[in-house]
Amino acid sequence: MERLEFTTEINAPVEKVFNTMLAPETYKQWTAVFSPTSAYEGEWAQDAKIMFTMLDNDGKRGGMVGIVEQYVPNKVVSVRFIGVLDGDNEITEGDAIQSFVGNYENYYFESINHGTSVRVEVDVDAEYRSYMLETYPRSLTILKQIAEADENLR
């Protein structure tokens, strides 16, 4: 397992960036590069269960199950993964999921002079390393575009 880190600076206030990253509709937009059907179920709250979902080519629901271990609005969100989704079944035990159970995805938000610095940390195994190195920066570019869209109109 390796922890990858990605950062971007967004010309918008922290609160707007935080809400853009986590609101259901805009979450779907910036995560569409991972899967066109990316979404989440649950809530962004301390100790809450959250499921990152998508549909496969046959329309079957899949994804990852996590627990929000840290939630400080406009500062930090930390999710620890505890399993996978297979249709409506949550799988939290077994050899197939051991490579990522206990992995984290963390979002950090910091106010800077002209807006917000966003730092993302994501734990990956070797199998997904190159995919994440290619895809996560693209997703953050989309997040930046969404959050800055109406800021540029002011």
C-alpha positions in Angstrom: 0.0 0.0 0.0 1.2 3.5 -0.9 -0.3 6.9 0.0 -0.6 9.2 -3.0 -1.1 12.9 -2.6 -2.7 15.4 -4.9 -3.1 19.1 -4.5 -4.8 21.9 -6.3 -5.4 25.6 -5.7 -9.0 26.9 -6.4 -9.9 30.5 -6.7 -13.0 30.3 -4.5 -13.6 30.5 -0.7 -13.0 27.4 1.4 -16.7 27.0 2.3 -17.7 27.0 -1.4 -14.9 24.5 -2.4 -15.8 22.2 0.6 -19.5 22.2 -0.4 -18.8 21.8 -4.1 -16.6 18.7 -3.4 -19.2 17.0 -1.2 -22.6 18.1 -2.4 -24.3 15.1 -4.2 -24.7 16.7 -7.6 -21.3 18.3 -7.9 -19.7 15.2 -6.4 -21.1 13.3 -9.3 -19.6 15.8 -11.7 -16.0 15.9 -10.5 -15.9 12.1 -9.9 -17.3 11.2 -13.3 -13.7 10.6 -14.6 -13.6 7.6 -12.3 -16.9 6.3 -13.5 -19.8 8.1 -15.4 -22.1 6.8 -12.7 -20.1 7.8 -9.7 -22.2 8.8 -6.7 -22.3 8.3 -3.0 -24.9 7.2 -0.5 -24.9 8.2 3.2 -23.8 11.4 4.7 -20.6 13.3 5.3 -20.7 13.3 9.2 -18.4 12.1 11.9 -18.6 8.2 12.3 -21.2 7.9 9.5 -21.2 5.1 7.0 -20.7 6.3 3.4 -20.9 4.2 0.2 -19.1 5.3 -3.0 -21.2 3.8 -5.7 -21.1 3.2 -9.5 -22.8 0.9 -12.0 -20.8 -1.6 -14.0 -21.3 -2.3 -17.7 -24.3 -4.6 -16.9 -25.9 -2.0 -14.7 -25.0 -3.8 -11.5 -24.2 -1.5 -8.5 -20.8 -1.8 -7.0 -18.4 0.4 -5.1 -16.7 0.9 -1.7 -18.0 1.2 1.8 -16.3 3.5 4.3 -16.6 5.2 7.6 -16.1 8.9 8.0 -13.5 8.9 10.7 -12.9 12.6 10.8 -15.2 15.4 9.7 -14.4 19.0 10.4 -16.4 21.3 8.0 -14.2 23.4 5.7 -11.0 21.7 7.1 -10.8 17.9 6.8 -12.7 14.8 5.8 -11.1 11.4 6.4 -12.8 8.1 5.2 -11.5 4.7 6.2 -12.6 1.9 3.8 -14.2 -1.2 5.4 -15.6 -3.1 2.5 -17.0 -3.2 -1.0 -20.5 -3.2 -2.5 -21.6 -6.1 -4.7 -25.2 -5.2 -5.8 -27.0 -4.6 -2.5 -24.5 -6.6 -0.5 -21.8 -5.1 1.7 -18.8 -7.4 1.8 -16.6 -6.6 4.7 -14.6 -9.8 5.1 -12.6 -12.1 2.9 -9.4 -12.3 0.9 -10.7 -10.3 -2.0 -11.0 -7.1 0.0 -7.9 -7.4 2.2 -5.8 -5.3 -0.1 -7.7 -2.1 0.6 -9.7 -2.6 3.8 -8.3 0.0 6.3 -7.1 2.2 3.5 -7.9 5.9 3.7 -9.0 8.7 1.5 -8.5 12.1 3.1 -9.5 15.6 1.9 -7.8 18.7 3.4 -9.0 22.3 2.8 -6.9 25.4 3.6 -7.7 29.0 3.0 -5.0 30.8 1.0 -4.7 34.4 -0.2 -6.7 33.9 -3.4 -8.9 31.0 -2.5 -8.5 27.5 -1.3 -5.8 24.8 -1.3 -7.2 21.3 -1.5 -5.0 18.3 -0.7 -6.2 14.8 -1.2 -4.4 11.7 0.2 -5.5 8.3 -1.1 -4.1 4.9 -0.1 -3.7 2.5 -3.1 -2.1 -0.8 -3.8 0.2 -1.3 -6.8 -2.6 -2.5 -9.0 -4.4 0.9 -8.9 -1.4 3.2 -8.6 -1.0 4.3 -12.2 -4.8 4.7 -12.6 -5.0 7.0 -9.6 -1.9 9.0 -10.7 -3.6 9.6 -14.1 -7.2 10.0 -13.0 -7.1 12.0 -9.7 -5.5 15.1 -11.1 -8.2 15.2 -13.9 -10.9 14.9 -11.3 -9.4 17.8 -9.3 -9.3 19.9 -12.4 -13.0 19.4 -12.9 -13.6 20.3 -9.2 -11.6 23.5 -9.7 -13.7 24.4 -12.8 -17.0 23.8 -11.0 -16.0 25.7 -7.9 -14.6 28.6 -9.8 -17.4 28.9 -12.4 -19.5 31.6 -10.9 -16.6 33.1 -8.9 -15.3 34.3 -12.3 -18.6 36.2 -12.9 -18.1 38.5 -9.9 
